[in-house]
Amino acid sequence: MVPMLNMGSLPLANRLETLGSTSDKAYPLVVYYCHNCALIQLADLVPRNEMFTDYVYLTSASKTMTDHFNRYAETITQRLDLTTKDNVLDVGSNDGTLLKAFQRHGVKVLGIEPARNVASIAEAGGVPTLTEYFDLKLAKTLQKVRLVTANNILSHVGNLRDFLATVAQVLRHDGLFVFEVPWVADVLRNHSFDMIYHEHLSYFGLRSLARALQEAGLFLVDLEYYPSIHGGTFRGFASPSSKESSFVLREMSAREENEADFWALKEFSERVPKLAQHLRDILLGLKKEGKRIAGYGAPAKATILLNYCGIGRDILDYASDTTPLKQGKFIPGVGVPVVSPQLAQTKPPDYYLLLAWNFREEILAKEKEFIERGGRFVVPFPYPEVVDS
Ligand code: JHZ
């Protein structure tokens, strides 16, 4: 493994601070490339309980994701012809958004979610949820299922081999493992270095992923691509019995050639510091003109973007976010306060830095009035720019 991009020591992305509980805790963030398996990854691991016991991200916080998971449940139910006799196991089930959608199709569900606070939201919403990590010990207590889902989970897993072996263990022979992960080719192409944080230990391309699955006896057989989900996501379908790969999978694998390799990562790593400086310069220029700037959204990514670029309270008045769990807290390292959109509306800025850039379409449509009144957005990726549409 060779170190490719050293982002310094940065705070944990989702560890929002409360008044009086600020800490300077920061952890090294260095991206490595493995010449053996082509996996882009972190090597400095933060203990998982520090990151996942209490969580602030809720899947249901955006319409885009709720709609996405509603459609997900519908298409998979049809594809596998799931009935009331079938069980779906969702690993990292968060607030139960996906499982609720499966329940509406009459399918039996079980969520596995280590974050206590988030699991209890799912339970309160009628989604049976085990507050556990998914491992071989837990698998022994579970019955085999037709479908295991895990969305935005594989990147977070410290021991990928164990995790995938556990999936294989609970899956029936005719079952399917369906998962979503951000596609590293998109991260590199869009320069979205804020997707790199301690929670994300692996950055998958198709080659590295297929290899990891195969070691567990699972075969990547099909793929769907969602360019507007988390900046570019693929949904993989892995089977314990079939080895036949679909046309789309073969096409996408060919397309990925050169886009997720050592050289692509090298070019990205060289560009990142320059783009960070450019974004900071744009914002400082606006401040010099006397403009008021605030952040739009307080995603995990924002902690990385703001800390890495050196964008603090001298530049951003606040960040507005729809998630009640985040409001009243502060983005770690930079101390930018997170407020509700209602509060933001009482003191709108001249410019919003679009921290939740992956929802550009949804947000710009929602903020039509702000734009019509002369408000503008600074979009950080793929190149920092000021936009009004
Ligand atoms: P969003 C999440 O990262 C968490 P984050 C996780 N670690 C992961 O792996 C990645 O996804 C892939 C808010 N918002 O989805 C809601 C508004 O305020 O980009 C969210 O707090 N107004 C599992 O945290 C945040 O922005 C809006 O209109 O980077 C977006 O977070 C909308 C649309 C969103 O994920």
Residues whose N, C-alpha, C, O or C-beta is under 5 A from the ligand:
A	BS01	JHZ	Y57 A61 S62 N152 H230 G297 A298 P299 A300 K301 S320 D321 T322 T323 A356 N358 F359 E362 I363
